[in-house]
Structures are given as structure tokens and as C-alpha cells.
Amino acid sequence: MHDVIIVGAGPAGATLGRELARCGMNVVILEKAYLPRYKPCAGGLPVRTLYLLDVDIIPVVERAVYSVVLSQGCAEQITLRSPHPLLYTVMRDRFDAFLVEQAKAAGAQVVEGLAVERVAVDGERVWVTAGGEDWPARIVVGADGAFSVVTRSLGLMQGVPFSMAIEGEFNVSRSTLAAWEEAVALDLGTLPGSYGWLFPKQRYLSIGVGGFHRRGRELKAYYQAFLAAGLGHAPHHLRYRSGHILPHRQPGMAIQRGPVLLLGDAAGLVDPWSGEGIYYAIRSARLAAPVIQAALEQNEVDLRPYEQAVDAELMPDLLTARVCGWIYRWCPGLFMRLARREGPAWRALCMLMQKGTAYARLRARIRPLDLLVRWMNKTNRR
């Protein structure tokens, strides 16, 4: 009998495993792949994420990003620069493996190459079936991403809306890498409701597009157009390419049931504006840790405070991001005008990346935005 079984060894699962193991709990993390494993992801880590981690991640950082090259319709460009880093880029295979090693060092057990088949609640125990064996635990945590087995087993997050992304890693020349060494590219206005990105790594460029899942064919065409605009005639070779979905939790959607809770992408905690999920994965793990510890110490498993904490601390920002995303994707001309000359819109974006306080400040300064977010939160809960 384990105190806690965590399904998935991504940033959420590894962070929670480390937090709980440091408190002396019997924790096991089950991961279907062998680490390090490739993970399709732009790999952008906002500076604000570092405030959630008490470990030095510099050994696995690929690039420090200071500039953003904004384009509209893959053409008109604006380059904006910050004197301080906006984000760091990482390769998810190295970053995730690094966090898992931190969890191991804290005392968490990690089992690799073991796919979870289902999860079932039986009285005061939860049974995780993996590799033909049943693993009992007092609490189970689903940190296994957008296609979470834990989520499906318990019937949670049904009907959650999602967007999709197409992303690839490209080998390019040294001169092309050097041109993007400290900059990312963001495109908007090419395909309604969609956006494109280019993130630099030490040896590759991560290039992708995102948008509504029902526009898959159009996204593929957009992807080719964005590649042509970003790389032009520069020689390049596709290393990896994949598509993935980004679930977006609505207020009131259950992310815990009995002795089971969900983290990160499994809980739909993805920024609907940027598609960024690492920050919210780690943040949800930090919110879950004290709730799980209290439940086990009191010998009364009540995980509802975790969902309440997510509703209070994360959902207002995610709803604000949704509104910002509407302006960004559907009114690209307005967004470009706001971003020019490094004015208030640019300063707000820097604040969001570096300190994570921009959404709250926007609500405080723009009363109609605050009222809209409150209305969305209340309406969706009915």
C-alpha cells in the first residue's frame, strides 16, 4: 500500500513527487516511457516558473530569450526587446528527466516503462492497474497529460473543450540558429483564431502553429506558410513533427473525485492564450501537495480543498487569458497597434512572463475585464 501513486512523470508529477517525498510520504511515480523521452512541446519556460522551483534549472536551459518578433499574416514584423529574460527554452526530455531526478533524490520511487491501464476506487483504497498488476494506494494523482488514463477511468473532464497544435523540431544552419539565439517569433492574423511560434534551442528550432481542432486542414496549410516565412530559403531538416491537443478546463469542471485528483494538462490547466502549460502544471502540483499531506495526516481523505484552490488561484488568470486570447487572435491589427513602441501592452506581456502578475493587474485596472471574468466564472458554474 502506497500513500500516493502519481501517474505521469512530467513537470507536474515530478514536482508533486518531490514535494510529498520530502515530507516523508511513501510515493511512487509510474511513467509509461523510459526517461529521458521526447515530448512534443515548444519548450518555453516563462521566468515566473522559476519562482515555483527551489532547484537550479540552468543545467538544462537551452536558451535565454529577451526579444519577441511579432508578425501579422506572416509578413509585417515588430521586434520588441526586454533588458531582462522573458523566458528560457528547454528540451522536454532533458527538463523532465532533471525534475524526476530531483524527485528520486527526495525519496520518491519512480517506475519507468510501465503504462497504466485503468484506475478504480474501492472503499478507502484506489487501485491502479499497470503491467497486469494492481497497485493499491490511499491517493492517486493523474498527471498523465491531455489523454489522461486517470481522467477517463473516473469519467472526469467530459466535454472539455480543446485546441490543437502542430509542432516540429528543425535542424538548421549555425547562422540561422545565431539569428534566433535570444528571440522567439509569434505570428497572428494569418488564420483566424490561430497563431504561430518559433522557439530557439541550442541545436534546433521548435516551430509550430495552434488553433481550433476543427480547422486541422487549414492549420496544416498555415504551418507550411509559417515555415516558409520564418525560414525562407535557409536550409533546414525536419527532425521531429507531431500534433497534440491542449485541453482547457471550464469553471466548475471536477478535477478531483474521492481519493483521486488531476494536475496540469490532465486537469485542463493550460493557458488558452499562449498554450503554455508547464507553469500551471507545476503550480497545480504545489497547490495539491499540502492538501494531500493534510488528508493523509488526518487520516480522512478530502481533496476538495485542492479543487477550491485551483478555482480561487488559477481559474481567474486562465479566464483572463481567454479574453486576452480573443483580442490576440481575432483582432490582430488591434494587438499589433497596442504592442508597438514597447508601450503598456508590451510591458504587461513582460510582466506576465517575468512575474506572473499581469493578469491580476489587468483585472484590477480594467473594471469591465474584471466584471467579464467574474461573469464567465459564475455562468460556467451553473
N, C-alpha and C positions, 0 to 999 in steps of 0.2 A: 504494500500500500504506500503510494507516494502522497506527499502533501499536495503537490501541484504537478500536473503534466501540462507542458506547453507544446502545442502543435505548431511547428514552424520556427526556423532559426534565422529569420530575417531580423532587421533592426528592432522591431517590437518584441519578438520572442526572446532575443538575446539580452536586450536591456532588462526585461522583466525577470528573466532567469538570474541575471547577476544581482538585481536588487533583492530578490527573495532569498537567494543562496547566502548573501551576506548577512541576512537575518537568521541564518541557521536552519532554514527550511529544507526539507527533502524535495528537491526539484529535479525533474528530468525534462529535457527538451528533445522532441522527436522531429527529425528532419528527413524528408524523403530522398534528398540528394546527398551526395558526398561533397564536403566542402574542401576547398573553395569551388563554387559552381557559378556559371554565368547566369546573370539576371538581367533581362531587358529593362533598361532604365536610363533616363537622361543623366542620372548621377549628379544632380545639382543639390548641394547641401547648403541651405541658407546659413549665414553666420549665426543667426539666432539659435540654430540647433546645437551649437557648441555649448550654450549655456545649460543645456539639459544633460550634458555628459561631463562626468568628472574624470575623464581619461583624455590623454593627448592623442588626437587622431592624425596629427601631422604625418606620421609614418605612412599612412595610406592615402593622403591627399595627392591628387593628380595635378590640379591647377588652382591658383587663387584668381578669382575673377573680379575685376574692377570696372569693366565697361560693359555697356549694353548697346548693341547695334539694332535699332528698331527699323523695320521696313513695313511698307504698306503695299500690298499687291506684288510682293517680291521685287519691288522697284525702289520707290522713294525711301531713302535711308536717313536716319538721325543717329549719331553716336553720342551717348551720354556716359560720363565717367564720374566715379566716386573716388575720393582720396583714400578711402578705406575699403577693404574687401567686402564684396556683396555676398559672395558665396564661394564655396570650394567645390570642386568636382572630384568625384571618386568613381572607381570601378566597383560595382556592387559585389563582385566575387571577393575582392580583397577587403572591402569595408565590412561586409557581413561576417567574413571569417575572422576579422580582427575583433569584432564585438563578441563573437562566440568564444574566442579565446579568453576574453575578459570574464565571460560568464563561467567558463571552466575554472579559471583561476580563483573565482569566488566560491567554488564548490558545487556548481551545478553539473549534473550529469548530462552529457549530450550523446544521443544515439543517432548516427548518420546512416543513410541508405535504408530507412525504414518508413514506408508510406502508410499513413493512417487510412483505414478503410471506412470506419464509422465510429460514432460516439453515442453512448446510451447512458441515460441516468437511471439508476436503480436504487431507490431509497436515499441513503446518505452517501452512496458511492457513485462515481462516474466510471464507466468502463470505456476504455479506448482500445479498439481492435486494430492491431497493426501487425503485419507479418504472420497472420494466422494465430496470434496470441492476444489475450485480453490483459490489458494493463489497468489496474484499479487505482483510483486517486480520489482525494477528497474534493479537489477542484481541478477543472480542466479549462485551459485558456486556448482559444482559437486565434493564432497569429499566422495563419497559413494563407493569407492573401485573398485576392479577389474571387478565386474559385474555391473558397474555404470548404473543406470537408466537414469541419465542425459546424459551420453555419448551416449547411444543407442537412446535416444529421438532426439538428434541433428545429429545423423549419424557421430559422430566423432570417431577417433581411429579405423576405419575399417581396418581390415587386420593386426592389431598389433600382432607381434609375442609374444609368451608367453612360459614360462616354468611352471612346476608343482612341488608341494611338498606334501609329506605325513608327518604328524606330530602328535605326541601323547604326552599326559601328563601321567607320571607314578608315582604311589606311590611306594616308595622303603624304605628299612630299614634305620635307622639312620646312620649306619656305611657306607652305600653306599652314602647317602647324604653328609656325612662328607668328603668322599674321593673326591667328586667333588665340595666342598664348594667354592673354589676360581678358579676353572678351567673349561674350555669348551673343548670339543673334536671335531675335524674336521677330516673327513676321505675323501680320494680321491683315485682314481685308481681302485676302486672295479668294478664300472660300467662306461664305457667310457662316458664322458660328464656329469657325475653326482657327487654328493658329499653328505656327511652325517654330522650331527651335534648333539651334546648333550650339552644342556644348563642347569645349575642348578637353582632351585628356592628354597625357604625356605622349602617347603613341598613336592616338586615334582621334577622330571627331565623331561625336554622337549627334546624329541628325534625325529629326522626326517631325511628325505633324500629329495633331489631335483634334477631335471634334465629335460630332454626333455619330453614334454607332450605325444609324440607319443610312449614313452617307458614305458607306465603305468604299464604293467605286470612285466617288468623287475625291475622297481622301487619297486614294492611290494616285490619281492624276495630279492632285495638289502636291503630293510627296515628290513626284518627278519634277514638277515645276520648281519647287523649293530647292531641290538638289542642284538643278541647273543654275538657279540664281546664286546660290551660295558657293558652289564650287566652280561654276563656269567651265572653262576648258582645262582647269587644273587636273592633272592625273590623279585618279583615285580608284580604290579597290574595295568592294563591299566585303567586310569581314563577317558580320552577323546582321540579320534582319529579322524582325519579329513584330507581331501585333499583339496588343494586350488591352484589357478593359480597365476602366477606372470607375469603381462604384462610388456613388455619392449618397450618403445617408441623409434621410429626411428627418426632421424633428419628430420625436415620438416613436421611431423605429427601435424595437427592442434589440439591445446588444448584450443582454445577459438573460439567462433563464436558469433559475435554481443555482446549482454549483458550477455553472459554465458562463464564461464571458468572452467577448471578442475584442481584439485590438486592431489598430491600423487599418489596412485595406480590407480585412475581413469584416470590419465594422463600418466600412464605407467612409472612413475618415481621411478623405482626400480633398485637397484644395480644389474647388470647382473652377477657379480662375486659372491657376497655373498648372494644375495637375500634379503638384508636388505632394508627396505623401510621407517622406521619411521623417520630417519634423513631427507630423501628427502621429506617426507610428510610435516614435519614442516618447512623445508627450502622453499618449494614451497608456503606455506601459508605466510611466511614472505616476499616473493617476490611479492605476489599478493596484500597484504594489502595496500601499498602506491599507487599502480596502481588503485585500486578500490576507494580509498579515493580521489585521484585526479580526477577521472572520475565523481564522484558524486558532488564534489565541483565545477567543471567546467560545470556541467550540460550537459556534452557531453560524452556519454558512449563509450570510446575507450579503449578496453582491450588488444590491440595488444602489448603494451609495456610489458605486463606480459609474453607473449609467447617469445618475444625477449629476456627478461631477463633470462628465462629458457634456451633458446638456448645458450646464452652467458656464463651463470654462472654454469649451471648444466650439460648440454649435453657433454661438453668436458670431464668432470670427468666420466660420465656414459659410454662414448665410450672408455676411457682409461680402465675402469673396465672391459669392454667386452674383450679387448685384454688380460688383466691380467687373466681373467677367462679362456681364451683359454689355456694359459700356465698351469694354475692350474688344469684344468680338463682333458686336452688332453695330457699333459706331466707331469704326477705326479712325475716321477722319477727326472726330472729336478727341479721341485719345491721343492721336499724334499731335494735335494742337496743344493739348494740355501738357504733353511731355516736352515740348520744345523749350529750349533755353534753360533747361535744368531748373524749372520752376517748381511750384508746390506739388504737382503730380509726381515729378521725379524725386523730390525729397521724401514724399510719402512712400514711394516704392523702395527707396533706400532704407527708410526706417523699418519698413516691413521685413526686408531681407536681413537687416543687421540687428534689429532689436525686437521685432515681433509685436510692436505696439501700434502699428499704423491702423489696423482695422478698428481697434478700440478708440483711437483718437479721431478717426473719421466719423465714427458714430457720435462721439461727444461733440464734434464741431459742426456736423451737418445733421440738424434735428430731423429733417424729413427721412434721411437714411436710417437713423435710429428707429423712427416710428415704423418704417417699412420692414426692417429686420424683426422688430417685435411682432408686427402683424403676421409675417411669414412664420415665425416660430409658433405663434398661437394658432394660426389657421391650420397648419400641417399636423398639429397635435389632435385635432378633433377627430 
